[in-house]
Structure formats: structure tokens, C-alpha cells
């Protein structure tokens, strides 16, 4: 699923997610959030994230990100996501992947 943020009919950013397992399990993986370079630092990522949270029902929402992706990590922490796990050398040797998650009752 996807939400798109447009400004003047141009895509300024988008966020995507997918349900994992059966709907009753309430498990959602956020697969991507991207804000186009010329629209960064305008809270578009925050707005997309908030819109997604209002739109979906879940028990647990999770995502993975590279340990050195500080801008994304700042957004996730701003949205009250918690660092749940560190996956050493997950995609690349010498680079850790981080798992962030947020829980709520549906």
C-alpha cells in the first residue's frame, strides 16, 4: 500500500507498507519512505508517517534501516518508534541493520 504527497501536482514524497500474515495478526512492515531531495526538511516525511498511522490498523508496525541512516532514524524516533534489534552484517559485511517498531492496540 502507498500514500503519496504531492505539491503542485509533483510527487514530493511517498510512504509504502505491507501487511504481514493475516489481518487479524495486525503486523505491518513499513517498506519505504522517501522525500524528494528538493522537498526535504519540510516535515513531509513526518506528515506521510502520521497519515499512514491514521489510515492503518495494526498491533505492531516495524521497519528496518541501515545503522548509518541518521536522517531516517531521527524521523522514526520522532514518531515514537523504538529500536528493537540490531542485525549485525545483515545486508553488507561490517554494516548493521536496525529494526524499529511501534505497538498499539487496534
N, C-alpha and C positions, 0 to 999 in steps of 0.2 A: 504494500500500500504506500501511497505517496501524498505528501502535501507540497504544493509549490507556492512560493511567494513571488508575486510579480509587481514590478514598479514600471509604470508607463509601458505596459504590455511586454516588458522584458523580464525574463526569469532572473530574479535577484538571488534566489536560493531555493533549496528543497530539502526535505527530510523523508527518509524511507524506513519502513519497518515490515516485519513479517511475524505472523503468529506461528508458534512452535507447538506442535501437538494439537490436541483437541481444544476447542474454545473454552470448555469448562475448566481446563487447567490454568488458563489465564497467563500463559507465558508468551512474552513478546520480545523479539530481538530487534533493536534499532540497528539497521544495517548501514545507514549513511546519513550524514547531514553535511550539506555543502552550501556555502555562501560565495557567490561570485566575487572575485578579487575587488572589483570597483564598488562593491556594496558592503564590504567588511567594516567592522567597528560601528555598526548602526543598529545593533541589537536584533538583527534579522534572525540569527540562529536561535536566540532566546525566544523570539516570537514564534518561530516554527515549532520549537520544542514545546512551548506552552499550548499551542494549538493541537499538537499531537496528543498531549496528555489529556486535554479536554475531550478529544474525539474517541479515544480508545478506552476499553475496559481491560484491566489486567490485574493480576496479582503480583507479578514480577516482570519488570522491564529491565533488560540487560543489553550491554554492548561491549565490544572490545575496541581498544585503541592502542596505538604504539605509545610506549612509555615516554618518548620524546615529543609527543604531540601536545605541547603545553597549552596551546590555544583551545583545543578541543577539551582537554581535561578541565580547564577553567570553566568552560560552559557547563560541563556535566556536573561539576561540584556546585556551581551556582544554582543548578536545577535540583539540588539535594540528592544527587546520586552519590552512592558510597563506593569506595574502592573495595571490591570483594575478593579479588585474587590477582596474583602476579603469575603469568605464564612465562617462565624463562625460555628463551630461544624458540619461541612459538612459531614464528614465520621465518625469522632470519637469525643466524648464529650471532650471538652477542647482543641481541635486541629483545627486550622483554615486551610482552603484550599485557595490557591491563584489562581486567574485567570490572566494569562499573555496573551497579544495579540500584534499583529503587523498588520498593514494595508498597502496595496499597491494597486495601480490601475493595473488591469490585462491587 
